[in-house]
Amino acid sequence: MIGLTSLWINRRILVSPEINRRRALVVLGKIDEILSWEQAKEHERDERFVELGEYLCEVRAGQYWGLENLKSFDEFLEKRFPESRRKAYYLMAIHENLTRIPKRQLREVGWSKATELVKVARRDGSEFDCATWLHKAKELPKEDFKRAVDCHLTGKETEPWEIIYFKLYKSQLPVVERALETAALMLGSSKSRGYCLEMICADFLAGAALETGESEPTIAYPTTANRDPFAGSEQTVVAETKRDE
């Protein structure tokens, strides 16, 4: 598949154009100028992503890589983006799909949010409400905006999440693993370990409420009463016994 971008544009065979050497040298120089900021001024480079995407599209359309004796646009990208060509394609997609949004406003939201806007623009086509989505991109934090886009594309609400860390001794691991495995069998193997841990905690809270005589938590968690997902934990075995009495 390498090099296909140099053969087809809009499903038509691309005939090699006559290269405007002066213009090609200017564009290639601009690309190198922007990329030269990578190590010293990464932030400045990100502010110029709109310009960079535009120049990359021109290089592809005009086949300017021929001035450097390269065989394809992919080879050109491999030379300029040795770590990953993915960002280059993202920047080009921004230029090609967000033509209705002024460049200055695109710079304000940044390239990562602009990439999310591309997903919406491609999905909605001529019905893309650029003003509304641009407002969301400006107002929402990056992760919240990504969730809004995912919800629009899939029709499903997504909930914020985070990774938590805590230390366990090796002697504790078998107990924790057995509890999670048992909860997965009861709740369904498709459930995540995070969900299983949540249900284990909810069961513990329900048992603690019975011990103290307090009302159970108002959160509607399914209970695992009369089951033994905590086998091996001395404290919770006592709670289970009292519930069975």
N, C-alpha and C positions, 0 to 999 in steps of 0.2 A: 504493500500500500504506500510505501515511501515514494514521495514525489507526485502523488496524484493531484496535489493542490496546484502543481505547475501545469497540469494537463487540462483541467476542467474548471470553468467558471460559469455558474448558473446553468449547468448541464450542457454547455456548448464546448466543443473542442477549442482550446486556446491556441491561436496562431501566434507564433513569436512576433512581437511587435518590434518596430525599429526603435532602438533605445535612444532617447535623448540624453546623450552622454553628460552634458552640463548639468541637467536637472537630476540625473541619477547620482552624480557625484555629490550634489548638494544634499539630497535625501539621505544617502548612505552616511555622509558626514554628520548630519543631524542625529541619526540613530546612534552613531558612535559617541557623539557628544552627550546625549542623554544617558546612555549606558555607563559612561565614564564616571557618573555620580554615584554609582552603586556602592562603592566601598566607603567613600568619604561623606556623601550626603544622600543616604537612602531616602530620606524624607523628601528631598527635592525631586528625586527621580519619580517618586510616587505622585507628586503634584503634576508631573509632566506626562502622566500615563495617556491622557487624551491625545496629545501630540504624537507620542510614540506609536500608538495604535494606528493613527492616520498614516504615518510614514511607512509602517510595516505593510499596510494594505496597498500603498502605492508601489512599494518594492515588488509585491507579489503580482500586481496587475501589469506593471511595466517590465517585469523580469530583470530588474536591475542587478540581480546576483550574477548575471552574465559578465559584468565588468570585472568580477573577481574570479572568473574562470570556475564558477561553481555550477553544478549540474541541475540543481533544483532549489526551490524555495525552502524545502525542508533542510537541505544542506546549509543554506544561508542561516536559518534559525539555529541549527545545531552549532554553528560557528559563533553566533552572537549570544546565544543563550545555552551555554554548555551544561548547566545544571538541570534545566528543565525548559522545554519549549511550550509548556502548558500556559504559562503566564502570557507569552506572546500571543497565543491564540485567543486568550481572554481579552486582551487589549484590543485586538482586531475586531472581536465580536462586539465590544463596546462601541467602537467607531461605526460599525456597520448597522447595528440595531437600535442605537439610541440617537438617531439623527435629529429627532424632534426636541431634544434637550440641549440647551445652550452649553457650550464647552465650559464656560466659567462655572456653571452650576454643577456640572459633572465633577470638576476639580474639587468643589466644596464637599461633595459626599465621599470622595475617595474611590479608588479602583475596586476594592473588595465589595462595597455596596453597589457600585455600578455593575459589577458582574452579576449580582442578584437581580438587578433591574433588567438585565438582558434576558434572564429566564422568563420574567413576566412579559416582556415585550414580545418574545418569540411565541409564547403561549397565547397571548391575547391578539396579536396581529394588529389589524387596523383599529380594534377596539381598545387598545392599550391606553389607559388613562394616565398619561405621563405626569400631569400636574399633581394628581393625588399620590402617586407612588414616589415622586420626587420629594414631596412634603414628608412622607413617612421616612424616607431615607435620611432626610436632614434631622428629623426629630427623634427617631428611635436609636438606641444603642445598637451596635453591630449585630449582636446575638439576637436581640428582640426583632430587628428588621429581617434577619434570616428566617426566624420562626414565622413572621408574617408572610413572607414569600412562600415558604413551604406549605403553610396553611392554604394559601391561595391556589397553589398548584395541585395539592392533593385533596383539598376539601376537608382535611383533618386537623383538629386543634393539636398543637404540640405543647408540652409542659416544660418549663425550665428545669434543668437538671445540673447537678454538679458531682464531682468525684470526691469522696471522702476517704481519708486514710487513718488507720489506727493500728497499734501494735498488738500482735498476738504471740504468746509463747507457743512453742511447738507442741507442748502438751495440751494446749487448748484447741489446736486445729482440728483434731478428729471430732470433737464435740460440735464445733461450728459447722464443719462439713456435713456431719450426719444430720444436723438440724435443717440445713438448707436442702439437702437431698430429700428428707422426709417431707418438708413443706412443698417441694416441687412435685412429689408424687401426689400429694393431696390437692394441690391447686392446679396442676397441669404442667407438663414438661415444657410447654411453650412459654411459661412465665419466666421473666428474668430473675436472676439471683437477687437483684435489688428489691423486686416486688416480694419475693419470698421472705427476705429479711424484714420487710415492712410488716408482713402478716404475722411473722413470729413475734415481733415487738408488740403488735396490736393484741395478740393472744396473751402475752405476758401482762400487758396493762389491764386486760379484762380479768385475769386471775388475781392481780394485785387488788383490784377494786373489790372483788368478792371477799378477799381476806380482811380488808380494812372496813368493810361495810359501806364504803362510799359508792356513789352511783357510778356506773360505767361511763367511760369517755363518750362524749356526744358524737365523735367521729364514727361513721357507720362502717366499721371494718368487719369482715367475716371472721367468725371465731372458729378456733380449732378445738373447742371443748371436747373432753373425753378422748382426745387423741394424745399421742406422746411424741411430738416433734422435738422435745427438749431432753430426750433421754440422755443421761450422762451428766446433766447439770443438777447438782444436789438441791440447789435453792428452788428451782422450778418444779422438780419432782414433788416436793412437799406441797407446792401450790396446786398441782394437778390432783394430788391425793385428797386434799380438802375439798376440791370441786366435785370429786366423785362421791363424797360422803352424802 
